[in-house]
Amino acid sequence: MEELNNYYYDEQDNQKNSPSNVTELATHYTKEQRRDFSDVQKQIIYRRRRMSVVGILSVLMLGFLGTTIIKNLTHISVLEKEYASSVKEQASLTDKQDLLSQEVELLNDPEYLAKLARQKLLISAEDETVYYIPKLDKKLQEDNKNNQ
């Protein structure tokens, strides 16, 4: 590019820099060549500007896409953690449901209901006597053991 610029200069510069015995021909051909050279220079400048705009737009687009990808990856990791906790919660709830269904089956059994009523509500059968002995606190039990 610089070489092309060195070759291109107007008539006045040519006359000042060149020896006095060399003059430029002012023909139609030389004027046409100068015009063509000027057009080529303009095209080169236009291409450079266009390439720089395309480059800047490419960098901006890559930056935008990069940030979008990073945001999506972090969102995916959050969702995976939520999924793992949901799976654990589902397993614990399934276990709890199994225990509750077993308890429902037991509550449908009249013998179990009678036993449960005796234990919890202190109900006795006609020929039974119930003695209720309250449980001692752990501190009291330890004190009793230490005293013995």
DSSP file with accessible surface (Angstrom, degrees, kcal/mol):
  #  RESIDUE AA STRUCTURE BP1 BP2  ACC     N-H-->O    O-->H-N    N-H-->O    O-->H-N    TCO  KAPPA ALPHA  PHI   PSI    X-CA   Y-CA   Z-CA
    1    1 A M     >        0   0   67      0, 0.0     4,-2.0     0, 0.0     5,-0.1   0.000 360.0 360.0 360.0 -43.5    0.0    0.0    0.0
    2    2 A E  H  >  +     0   0  148      1,-0.2     4,-2.0     2,-0.2     5,-0.1   0.868 360.0  55.0 -66.7 -34.4    2.8    2.4    0.9
    3    3 A E  H  > S+     0   0  141      1,-0.2     4,-1.4     2,-0.2    -1,-0.2   0.904 107.2  50.3 -63.2 -39.7    4.5    1.6   -2.3
    4    4 A L  H  > S+     0   0   61      1,-0.2     4,-1.2     2,-0.2    -1,-0.2   0.899 109.2  51.5 -65.6 -37.7    1.4    2.6   -4.2
    5    5 A N  H  < S+     0   0   74     -4,-2.0    -1,-0.2     1,-0.2    -2,-0.2   0.856 105.4  56.2 -66.2 -34.5    1.2    5.8   -2.3
    6    6 A N  H  < S+     0   0  105     -4,-2.0    -1,-0.2     1,-0.2    -2,-0.2   0.843 107.5  48.9 -66.1 -31.2    4.8    6.6   -3.1
    7    7 A Y  H  < S+     0   0  174     -4,-1.4     2,-0.6    -3,-0.2    -1,-0.2   0.755 100.8  75.8 -78.9 -22.5    4.1    6.3   -6.8
    8    8 A Y     <  +     0   0  100     -4,-1.2     2,-0.3    -5,-0.1    -1,-0.1  -0.798  55.6 131.0 -97.7 120.3    1.0    8.5   -6.6
    9    9 A Y        -     0   0   95     -2,-0.6    -3,-0.0     3,-0.0    25,-0.0  -0.968  52.5-101.3-157.6 155.1    1.6   12.2   -6.3
   10   10 A D     >  -     0   0   69     -2,-0.3     4,-2.0     1,-0.1     3,-0.2  -0.178  40.3 -95.6 -78.7 176.0    0.2   15.2   -8.1
   11   11 A E  H  > S+     0   0   84      1,-0.2     4,-2.3     2,-0.2     5,-0.2   0.872 120.0  53.8 -61.6 -40.0    1.8   17.2  -10.8
   12   12 A Q  H  > S+     0   0  123      1,-0.2     4,-2.1     2,-0.2    -1,-0.2   0.918 109.5  47.6 -65.0 -43.5    3.2   19.9   -8.5
   13   13 A D  H  > S+     0   0   69      1,-0.2     4,-2.4     2,-0.2     5,-0.3   0.893 110.4  54.2 -63.0 -37.0    5.0   17.4   -6.3
   14   14 A N  H  X S+     0   0   17     -4,-2.0     4,-1.7     1,-0.2    -2,-0.2   0.915 109.9  45.7 -63.1 -43.4    6.4   15.7   -9.3
   15   15 A Q  H  < S+     0   0  121     -4,-2.3    -1,-0.2     1,-0.2    -2,-0.2   0.877 114.9  47.3 -71.4 -34.7    7.8   18.9  -10.6
   16   16 A K  H  < S+     0   0  156     -4,-2.1    -2,-0.2    -5,-0.2    -1,-0.2   0.902 119.7  36.8 -72.1 -42.1    9.3   19.9   -7.2
   17   17 A N  H  < S+     0   0  136     -4,-2.4    -2,-0.2    -5,-0.2    -1,-0.2   0.694 104.8  77.4 -87.1 -22.0   10.9   16.6   -6.4
   18   18 A S  S  < S-     0   0   25     -4,-1.7     5,-0.0    -5,-0.3    -4,-0.0  -0.540  93.2 -91.7 -90.1 157.1   12.1   15.5   -9.8
   19   19 A P    >   -     0   0   85      0, 0.0     3,-1.8     0, 0.0    -1,-0.1  -0.269  40.2-111.7 -59.8 155.7   15.1   16.8  -11.7
   20   20 A S  T 3  S+     0   0  125      1,-0.3    -2,-0.1    -4,-0.1    -3,-0.0   0.719 114.0  60.2 -67.7 -18.2   14.4   19.8  -13.9
   21   21 A N  T 3  S+     0   0  134      1,-0.0     2,-0.5     2,-0.0    -1,-0.3   0.504  93.3  76.0 -89.9  -1.7   15.0   17.8  -17.1
   22   22 A V    <   +     0   0   77     -3,-1.8     2,-0.3    -7,-0.1    -4,-0.1  -0.941  58.4 173.9-112.3 127.3   12.2   15.3  -16.4
   23   23 A T        -     0   0  105     -2,-0.5     2,-0.3    -5,-0.0    -3,-0.0  -0.923  31.2-113.3-128.4 154.4    8.6   16.3  -16.9
   24   24 A E        -     0   0   56     -2,-0.3     2,-0.4   -13,-0.1    -9,-0.0  -0.672  29.8-120.0 -87.1 140.7    5.4   14.4  -16.7
   25   25 A L        -     0   0  120     -2,-0.3     2,-1.2     1,-0.1     5,-0.1  -0.627  15.5-149.0 -78.2 128.0    3.4   13.8  -19.8
   26   26 A A        +     0   0   68     -2,-0.4     2,-0.2     4,-0.1    -1,-0.1  -0.513  45.6 141.9 -97.2  67.8    0.0   15.3  -19.5
   27   27 A T     >  -     0   0   59     -2,-1.2     4,-1.9     1,-0.1     5,-0.2  -0.560  67.1-108.1-104.3 171.5   -1.8   12.9  -21.8
   28   28 A H  H  > S+     0   0  133      1,-0.2     4,-2.3    -2,-0.2     5,-0.2   0.886 118.0  56.4 -64.3 -36.4   -5.1   11.3  -21.6
   29   29 A Y  H  > S+     0   0  145      1,-0.2     4,-2.5     2,-0.2    -1,-0.2   0.915 106.8  47.3 -64.3 -45.1   -3.5    7.9  -20.7
   30   30 A T  H  > S+     0   0   33      2,-0.2     4,-2.3     1,-0.2    -1,-0.2   0.902 111.8  50.5 -67.0 -38.8   -1.6    9.3  -17.7
   31   31 A K  H  X S+     0   0  120     -4,-1.9     4,-2.2     2,-0.2    -1,-0.2   0.915 111.5  48.9 -64.0 -38.7   -4.8   11.0  -16.4
   32   32 A E  H  X S+     0   0   73     -4,-2.3     4,-2.7     2,-0.2    -2,-0.2   0.909 110.2  50.9 -67.3 -39.7   -6.7    7.8  -16.8
   33   33 A Q  H  X S+     0   0   81     -4,-2.5     4,-2.7     2,-0.2    -1,-0.2   0.902 109.9  49.8 -65.0 -40.7   -4.0    5.8  -14.9
   34   34 A R  H  X S+     0   0   59     -4,-2.3     4,-2.5     2,-0.2    -1,-0.2   0.912 111.2  49.2 -63.7 -42.4   -4.1    8.3  -12.1
   35   35 A R  H  X S+     0   0  132     -4,-2.2     4,-2.4     2,-0.2    -2,-0.2   0.931 112.6  47.4 -62.6 -44.7   -7.8    8.0  -11.9
   36   36 A D  H  X S+     0   0   68     -4,-2.7     4,-2.4     2,-0.2    -2,-0.2   0.914 111.9  50.2 -62.3 -42.7   -7.6    4.2  -11.9
   37   37 A F  H  X S+     0   0   37     -4,-2.7     4,-2.4     1,-0.2    -2,-0.2   0.913 110.1  50.3 -63.7 -40.5   -4.9    4.3   -9.2
   38   38 A S  H  X S+     0   0   32     -4,-2.5     4,-2.3     1,-0.2    -2,-0.2   0.905 110.1  50.5 -63.5 -41.2   -7.1    6.6   -7.1
   39   39 A D  H  X S+     0   0   74     -4,-2.4     4,-2.3     2,-0.2    -2,-0.2   0.907 109.7  50.3 -63.4 -40.9  -10.0    4.2   -7.5
   40   40 A V  H  X S+     0   0   62     -4,-2.4     4,-2.5     2,-0.2    -2,-0.2   0.920 109.8  51.0 -63.3 -42.5   -7.8    1.3   -6.4
   41   41 A Q  H  X S+     0   0   17     -4,-2.4     4,-2.4     1,-0.2    -2,-0.2   0.918 110.2  49.1 -62.0 -41.9   -6.7    3.3   -3.4
   42   42 A K  H  X S+     0   0  134     -4,-2.3     4,-2.6     1,-0.2    -1,-0.2   0.898 110.5  50.8 -64.2 -39.3  -10.3    4.0   -2.4
   43   43 A Q  H  X S+     0   0  101     -4,-2.3     4,-2.7     2,-0.2    -1,-0.2   0.901 109.6  50.5 -65.2 -40.4  -11.2    0.4   -2.8
   44   44 A I  H  X S+     0   0   33     -4,-2.5     4,-2.4     2,-0.2    -2,-0.2   0.937 112.2  46.7 -63.1 -45.1   -8.3   -0.7   -0.6
   45   45 A I  H  X S+     0   0   67     -4,-2.4     4,-2.4     1,-0.2    -2,-0.2   0.923 112.4  50.6 -62.7 -43.1   -9.4    1.8    2.1
   46   46 A Y  H  X S+     0   0  143     -4,-2.6     4,-2.7     1,-0.2    -2,-0.2   0.919 110.4  49.5 -61.4 -43.4  -13.0    0.7    1.8
   47   47 A R  H  X S+     0   0  125     -4,-2.7     4,-2.9     2,-0.2    -1,-0.2   0.904 110.5  50.2 -62.3 -43.4  -12.0   -3.0    2.2
   48   48 A R  H  X S+     0   0  144     -4,-2.4     4,-2.3     2,-0.2    -1,-0.2   0.922 112.8  46.0 -62.4 -43.8   -9.9   -2.2    5.2
   49   49 A R  H  X S+     0   0  169     -4,-2.4     4,-2.4     2,-0.2    -2,-0.2   0.921 113.7  49.3 -64.3 -43.2  -12.7   -0.3    6.9
   50   50 A R  H  X S+     0   0  114     -4,-2.7     4,-2.7     1,-0.2    -2,-0.2   0.921 111.8  48.3 -63.2 -42.6  -15.2   -3.0    6.0
   51   51 A M  H  X S+     0   0  121     -4,-2.9     4,-2.6     1,-0.2    -1,-0.2   0.887 110.9  50.6 -66.1 -37.7  -12.9   -5.7    7.4
   52   52 A S  H  X S+     0   0   64     -4,-2.3     4,-2.6     2,-0.2    -1,-0.2   0.907 111.3  48.3 -67.8 -38.1  -12.4   -3.8   10.6
   53   53 A V  H  X S+     0   0   81     -4,-2.4     4,-2.7     2,-0.2     5,-0.2   0.937 112.8  48.1 -65.0 -43.7  -16.1   -3.3   11.0
   54   54 A V  H  X S+     0   0   72     -4,-2.7     4,-2.4     1,-0.2    -2,-0.2   0.915 112.4  49.9 -63.1 -40.9  -16.7   -7.1   10.4
   55   55 A G  H  X S+     0   0   34     -4,-2.6     4,-2.4     2,-0.2    -2,-0.2   0.926 111.5  47.2 -63.5 -44.4  -13.9   -7.9   12.9
   56   56 A I  H  X S+     0   0  105     -4,-2.6     4,-2.5     1,-0.2    -2,-0.2   0.929 113.3  48.5 -64.2 -44.5  -15.4   -5.6   15.6
   57   57 A L  H  X S+     0   0  100     -4,-2.7     4,-2.5     1,-0.2    -1,-0.2   0.888 110.8  51.9 -62.6 -38.0  -18.8   -7.1   15.0
   58   58 A S  H  X S+     0   0   54     -4,-2.4     4,-2.8    -5,-0.2     5,-0.2   0.924 110.0  48.1 -64.3 -44.0  -17.4  -10.6   15.2
   59   59 A V  H  X S+     0   0  101     -4,-2.4     4,-2.4     2,-0.2    -2,-0.2   0.923 113.0  48.5 -63.4 -42.8  -15.6   -9.8   18.5
   60   60 A L  H  X S+     0   0  112     -4,-2.5     4,-2.5     2,-0.2    -2,-0.2   0.919 112.7  48.2 -63.0 -42.5  -18.8   -8.3   20.0
   61   61 A M  H  X S+     0   0  117     -4,-2.5     4,-2.9     2,-0.2     5,-0.2   0.922 111.7  49.1 -65.9 -42.4  -20.9  -11.3   18.8
   62   62 A L  H  X S+     0   0  121     -4,-2.8     4,-2.6     1,-0.2    -1,-0.2   0.897 111.3  50.6 -63.6 -39.0  -18.4  -13.8   20.3
   63   63 A G  H  X S+     0   0   40     -4,-2.4     4,-2.4    -5,-0.2    -2,-0.2   0.932 112.1  46.5 -63.2 -44.9  -18.4  -11.9   23.5
   64   64 A F  H  X S+     0   0  136     -4,-2.5     4,-2.2     1,-0.2    -2,-0.2   0.935 114.9  46.2 -62.8 -46.5  -22.2  -11.9   23.7
   65   65 A L  H  X S+     0   0   80     -4,-2.9     4,-2.6     1,-0.2    -1,-0.2   0.889 111.0  53.7 -64.8 -37.8  -22.4  -15.6   22.8
   66   66 A G  H  X S+     0   0   29     -4,-2.6     4,-2.3    -5,-0.2    -2,-0.2   0.930 110.2  45.6 -62.6 -45.4  -19.7  -16.4   25.4
   67   67 A T  H  X S+     0   0   72     -4,-2.4     4,-2.6     1,-0.2    -1,-0.2   0.896 112.4  52.2 -65.8 -36.6  -21.5  -14.6   28.2
   68   68 A T  H  X S+     0   0   45     -4,-2.2     4,-2.5    -5,-0.2    -2,-0.2   0.921 109.9  48.6 -64.5 -42.6  -24.7  -16.3   27.2
   69   69 A I  H  X S+     0   0  100     -4,-2.6     4,-2.5     2,-0.2    -2,-0.2   0.921 111.6  49.4 -63.5 -42.7  -23.1  -19.7   27.2
   70   70 A I  H  X S+     0   0  107     -4,-2.3     4,-2.3     1,-0.2     5,-0.2   0.926 111.2  49.4 -64.2 -43.1  -21.5  -19.1   30.7
   71   71 A K  H  X S+     0   0  142     -4,-2.6     4,-2.3     1,-0.2    -1,-0.2   0.919 111.9  49.0 -61.0 -42.8  -24.9  -17.9   32.0
   72   72 A N  H  X S+     0   0   90     -4,-2.5     4,-2.5     2,-0.2    -2,-0.2   0.889 109.5  51.9 -65.5 -38.6  -26.6  -21.1   30.6
   73   73 A L  H  X S+     0   0  106     -4,-2.5     4,-2.3     2,-0.2    -1,-0.2   0.913 110.9  47.1 -64.9 -41.3  -23.9  -23.3   32.1
   74   74 A T  H  X S+     0   0   78     -4,-2.3     4,-2.1     2,-0.2    -2,-0.2   0.908 112.1  50.6 -66.5 -38.1  -24.4  -21.8   35.6
   75   75 A H  H  X S+     0   0  106     -4,-2.3     4,-2.5    -5,-0.2    -2,-0.2   0.905 109.4  51.4 -64.6 -39.3  -28.1  -22.1   35.2
   76   76 A I  H  X S+     0   0   80     -4,-2.5     4,-2.5     2,-0.2    -2,-0.2   0.916 108.7  50.5 -64.0 -42.1  -27.7  -25.8   34.2
   77   77 A S  H  X S+     0   0   45     -4,-2.3     4,-2.1     2,-0.2    -1,-0.2   0.906 110.5  49.7 -65.5 -37.1  -25.5  -26.5   37.3
   78   78 A V  H  X S+     0   0   66     -4,-2.1     4,-2.4     1,-0.2    -1,-0.2   0.929 111.5  48.9 -64.5 -43.3  -28.2  -24.8   39.5
   79   79 A L  H  X S+     0   0   76     -4,-2.5     4,-2.5     1,-0.2    -2,-0.2   0.875 108.7  53.2 -64.8 -36.5  -30.9  -27.0   37.9
   80   80 A E  H  X S+     0   0  127     -4,-2.5     4,-2.4     2,-0.2    -1,-0.2   0.906 109.2  49.1 -65.3 -38.9  -28.8  -30.1   38.4
   81   81 A K  H  X S+     0   0  156     -4,-2.1     4,-2.4     2,-0.2    -2,-0.2   0.919 111.7  48.9 -65.1 -42.8  -28.4  -29.3   42.1
   82   82 A E  H  X S+     0   0  107     -4,-2.4     4,-2.4     1,-0.2    -2,-0.2   0.897 110.5  51.5 -62.3 -39.3  -32.2  -28.8   42.4
   83   83 A Y  H  X S+     0   0  166     -4,-2.5     4,-2.4     2,-0.2    -2,-0.2   0.925 109.1  49.9 -63.2 -44.2  -32.8  -32.0   40.6
   84   84 A A  H  X S+     0   0   47     -4,-2.4     4,-2.2     1,-0.2    -2,-0.2   0.922 112.5  46.6 -62.7 -43.0  -30.5  -33.9   43.0
   85   85 A S  H  X S+     0   0   64     -4,-2.4     4,-2.6     1,-0.2    -1,-0.2   0.883 111.4  52.4 -67.5 -35.2  -32.2  -32.4   46.0
   86   86 A S  H  X S+     0   0   62     -4,-2.4     4,-2.7     2,-0.2    -2,-0.2   0.888 107.9  51.3 -66.0 -38.1  -35.6  -33.2   44.5
   87   87 A V  H  X S+     0   0   59     -4,-2.4     4,-2.3     2,-0.2    -2,-0.2   0.925 111.7  47.1 -65.0 -42.1  -34.6  -36.8   44.0
   88   88 A K  H  X S+     0   0  159     -4,-2.2     4,-2.4     2,-0.2    -2,-0.2   0.924 113.2  48.6 -63.9 -43.8  -33.5  -37.1   47.6
   89   89 A E  H  X S+     0   0  115     -4,-2.6     4,-2.6     1,-0.2    -2,-0.2   0.907 110.2  51.7 -63.1 -40.0  -36.7  -35.5   48.8
   90   90 A Q  H  X S+     0   0  126     -4,-2.7     4,-2.5     1,-0.2    -1,-0.2   0.912 109.2  50.5 -63.2 -40.7  -38.7  -37.8   46.6
   91   91 A A  H  X S+     0   0   51     -4,-2.3     4,-2.3     2,-0.2    -2,-0.2   0.930 112.1  46.4 -63.6 -43.6  -36.9  -40.9   48.1
   92   92 A S  H  X S+     0   0   66     -4,-2.4     4,-2.4     1,-0.2    -2,-0.2   0.903 113.3  49.1 -67.3 -38.3  -37.6  -39.7   51.6
   93   93 A L  H  X S+     0   0   91     -4,-2.6     4,-2.5     2,-0.2    -1,-0.2   0.868 109.1  52.9 -68.4 -34.0  -41.2  -39.0   50.9
   94   94 A T  H  X S+     0   0   58     -4,-2.5     4,-2.3     2,-0.2    -2,-0.2   0.920 110.1  48.1 -65.1 -42.3  -41.6  -42.4   49.2
   95   95 A D  H  X S+     0   0   99     -4,-2.3     4,-2.4     2,-0.2    -2,-0.2   0.923 112.3  49.0 -62.0 -44.2  -40.2  -44.0   52.4
   96   96 A K  H  X S+     0   0  129     -4,-2.4     4,-2.6     1,-0.2    -2,-0.2   0.906 110.0  51.5 -62.7 -39.6  -42.6  -41.9   54.5
   97   97 A Q  H  X S+     0   0  129     -4,-2.5     4,-2.5     2,-0.2    -1,-0.2   0.901 108.6  51.4 -64.4 -40.4  -45.5  -42.9   52.3
   98   98 A D  H  X S+     0   0   79     -4,-2.3     4,-2.2     2,-0.2    -2,-0.2   0.928 110.8  48.2 -62.0 -43.9  -44.6  -46.6   52.7
   99   99 A L  H  X S+     0   0  111     -4,-2.4     4,-2.3     1,-0.2    -2,-0.2   0.914 112.5  48.6 -62.7 -42.6  -44.5  -46.2   56.5
  100  100 A L  H  X S+     0   0   89     -4,-2.6     4,-2.3     2,-0.2    -1,-0.2   0.890 109.6  51.4 -67.2 -36.3  -47.8  -44.4   56.6
  101  101 A S  H  X S+     0   0   53     -4,-2.5     4,-2.2     2,-0.2    -1,-0.2   0.895 109.9  50.4 -68.1 -35.8  -49.5  -47.0   54.3
  102  102 A Q  H  X S+     0   0  110     -4,-2.2     4,-2.3     2,-0.2    -2,-0.2   0.911 110.1  50.3 -64.9 -39.9  -48.2  -49.8   56.7
  103  103 A E  H  X S+     0   0   96     -4,-2.3     4,-2.5     2,-0.2    -2,-0.2   0.897 108.1  52.6 -66.0 -37.0  -49.6  -47.9   59.6
  104  104 A V  H  X S+     0   0   82     -4,-2.3     4,-1.1     2,-0.2    -1,-0.2   0.919 109.0  50.0 -63.3 -42.2  -53.0  -47.6   57.8
  105  105 A E  H  < S+     0   0  136     -4,-2.2     3,-0.4     1,-0.2     4,-0.4   0.914 111.6  48.5 -62.7 -40.2  -53.0  -51.3   57.3
  106  106 A L  H >< S+     0   0   78     -4,-2.3     3,-1.3     1,-0.2     7,-0.3   0.878 106.3  56.6 -67.3 -36.1  -52.2  -51.8   61.0
  107  107 A L  H 3< S+     0   0   61     -4,-2.5    -1,-0.2     1,-0.3    -2,-0.2   0.732 100.2  59.5 -69.5 -19.0  -55.0  -49.4   62.0
  108  108 A N  T 3< S+     0   0  128     -4,-1.1    -1,-0.3    -3,-0.4    -2,-0.2   0.629  87.8  89.2 -79.9 -12.4  -57.5  -51.5   60.1
  109  109 A D    <>  -     0   0   67     -3,-1.3     4,-2.0    -4,-0.4     5,-0.2  -0.745  69.6-152.3 -87.2 121.8  -56.6  -54.5   62.3
  110  110 A P  H  > S+     0   0   96      0, 0.0     4,-2.1     0, 0.0     5,-0.2   0.862  93.3  55.1 -65.8 -33.5  -58.8  -54.6   65.4
  111  111 A E  H  > S+     0   0  157      2,-0.2     4,-2.2     1,-0.2     5,-0.2   0.921 108.9  47.5 -65.2 -42.0  -56.2  -56.4   67.6
  112  112 A Y  H  > S+     0   0   70     -6,-0.2     4,-2.8     1,-0.2     5,-0.2   0.900 109.8  53.4 -65.8 -39.7  -53.6  -53.7   66.9
  113  113 A L  H  X S+     0   0   81     -4,-2.0     4,-2.5    -7,-0.3    -2,-0.2   0.905 109.2  49.2 -61.4 -40.5  -56.2  -51.0   67.6
  114  114 A A  H  X S+     0   0   41     -4,-2.1     4,-2.1     2,-0.2    -2,-0.2   0.931 112.7  46.9 -64.9 -44.2  -56.9  -52.6   71.0
  115  115 A K  H  X S+     0   0  119     -4,-2.2     4,-2.1     2,-0.2    -2,-0.2   0.918 112.8  49.6 -63.2 -43.3  -53.2  -52.9   71.8
  116  116 A L  H  X>S+     0   0   42     -4,-2.8     4,-2.9     1,-0.2     5,-0.5   0.910 109.3  51.9 -64.7 -38.8  -52.7  -49.3   70.8
  117  117 A A  H  X5S+     0   0   25     -4,-2.5     4,-1.4     1,-0.2     6,-1.3   0.896 109.1  50.8 -65.8 -37.4  -55.6  -48.1   72.9
  118  118 A R  H  X5S+     0   0  101     -4,-2.1     4,-0.5     4,-0.2    -1,-0.2   0.911 116.2  41.0 -65.6 -41.0  -54.2  -49.9   75.9
  119  119 A Q  H  <5S+     0   0  123     -4,-2.1    -2,-0.2    -5,-0.2    -1,-0.2   0.947 126.5  28.1 -74.3 -49.4  -50.8  -48.3   75.5
  120  120 A K  H  <5S+     0   0  155     -4,-2.9    -3,-0.2    -5,-0.2    -2,-0.2   0.888 132.0  29.9 -83.9 -42.1  -51.7  -44.7   74.5
  121  121 A L  H  <<S-     0   0  122     -4,-1.4    -3,-0.2    -5,-0.5    -1,-0.2   0.397  97.5-124.6-103.0   0.2  -55.0  -44.1   76.2
  122  122 A L     <  +     0   0   81     -4,-0.5     2,-0.4    -5,-0.3    -4,-0.2   0.874  52.5 159.3  57.9  41.4  -54.6  -46.5   79.2
  123  123 A I        -     0   0   88     -6,-1.3     2,-0.3    -9,-0.1    -1,-0.2  -0.770  21.4-160.6 -92.0 140.2  -57.8  -48.4   78.4
  124  124 A S        -     0   0   55     -2,-0.4     2,-0.0     4,-0.1     5,-0.0  -0.818  18.3-111.3-121.4 160.2  -58.0  -51.8   79.8
  125  125 A A    >   -     0   0   33     -2,-0.3     3,-1.4     1,-0.1    -1,-0.1  -0.250  46.7 -92.7 -76.9 175.9  -60.1  -54.9   79.1
  126  126 A E  T 3  S+     0   0  203      1,-0.3    -1,-0.1    -2,-0.0    -2,-0.0   0.862 125.3  38.8 -64.7 -33.5  -62.8  -56.0   81.6
  127  127 A D  T 3  S+     0   0  145      2,-0.0     2,-0.3     0, 0.0    -1,-0.3   0.257 102.0  92.7-104.0  17.0  -60.5  -58.3   83.5
  128  128 A E    <   -     0   0   81     -3,-1.4     2,-0.4     2,-0.0    -4,-0.1  -0.804  55.6-153.9-112.1 152.5  -57.3  -56.2   83.5
  129  129 A T        -     0   0  105     -2,-0.3     2,-0.5     2,-0.0    -3,-0.0  -0.989  15.8-146.9-121.6 131.4  -55.9  -53.6   85.8
  130  130 A V        -     0   0   62     -2,-0.4     2,-0.5    -8,-0.1    -6,-0.1  -0.838   9.7-167.6-104.5 129.1  -53.6  -50.9   84.4
  131  131 A Y        -     0   0  187     -2,-0.5     2,-0.6     2,-0.0    -9,-0.0  -0.970  10.7-153.0-113.1 123.3  -50.8  -49.5   86.4
  132  132 A Y        -     0   0  161     -2,-0.5    -2,-0.0   -10,-0.0     0, 0.0  -0.845  12.2-176.5-101.2 121.6  -49.2  -46.4   85.0
  133  133 A I        -     0   0  142     -2,-0.6     2,-0.1     0, 0.0    -2,-0.0  -0.959  21.8-138.1-116.5 112.1  -45.6  -45.8   85.8
  134  134 A P        -     0   0   78      0, 0.0     2,-0.3     0, 0.0    -2,-0.0  -0.388  21.7-111.8 -70.3 149.5  -44.3  -42.5   84.4
  135  135 A K        -     0   0  196     -2,-0.1     2,-0.2     1,-0.1     0, 0.0  -0.567  29.2-127.8 -80.7 142.4  -40.9  -42.4   82.9
  136  136 A L        -     0   0   85     -2,-0.3    -1,-0.1     1,-0.1     2,-0.0  -0.567  26.2-102.9 -87.3 153.1  -38.2  -40.5   84.7
  137  137 A D     >  -     0   0  117     -2,-0.2     4,-2.2     1,-0.1     5,-0.2  -0.295  33.2-110.2 -66.6 162.2  -36.1  -37.9   83.0
  138  138 A K  H  > S+     0   0  164      1,-0.2     4,-2.5     2,-0.2     5,-0.2   0.883 118.1  54.6 -63.6 -37.4  -32.6  -38.8   82.1
  139  139 A K  H  > S+     0   0  162      1,-0.2     4,-2.4     2,-0.2    -1,-0.2   0.923 109.0  47.4 -64.3 -41.5  -31.1  -36.5   84.7
  140  140 A L  H  > S+     0   0   82      2,-0.2     4,-2.3     1,-0.2    -1,-0.2   0.895 111.1  51.5 -66.8 -37.7  -33.2  -38.2   87.4
  141  141 A Q  H  X S+     0   0   87     -4,-2.2     4,-2.1     2,-0.2    -2,-0.2   0.916 111.0  48.0 -65.1 -40.7  -32.2  -41.6   86.2
  142  142 A E  H  X S+     0   0  116     -4,-2.5     4,-2.4     1,-0.2    -2,-0.2   0.904 110.6  51.2 -66.5 -40.4  -28.5  -40.7   86.3
  143  143 A D  H  X S+     0   0   82     -4,-2.4     4,-2.0     1,-0.2    -2,-0.2   0.908 109.6  50.7 -63.4 -39.4  -28.9  -39.3   89.8
  144  144 A N  H  X S+     0   0   74     -4,-2.3     4,-1.2     1,-0.2    -2,-0.2   0.892 111.1  48.2 -64.1 -39.5  -30.6  -42.5   90.9
  145  145 A K  H  < S+     0   0  149     -4,-2.1    -1,-0.2     1,-0.2    -2,-0.2   0.900 111.3  50.0 -67.5 -39.9  -27.8  -44.6   89.5
  146  146 A N  H  < S+     0   0  129     -4,-2.4    -2,-0.2     1,-0.2    -1,-0.2   0.856 109.4  52.0 -67.6 -34.5  -25.2  -42.4   91.1
  147  147 A N  H  <        0   0  133     -4,-2.0    -1,-0.2    -5,-0.2    -2,-0.2   0.769 360.0 360.0 -72.5 -27.3  -26.9  -42.6   94.5
  148  148 A Q     <        0   0  190     -4,-1.2    -3,-0.1    -5,-0.2    -2,-0.1   0.696 360.0 360.0 -77.1 360.0  -27.0  -46.4   94.4
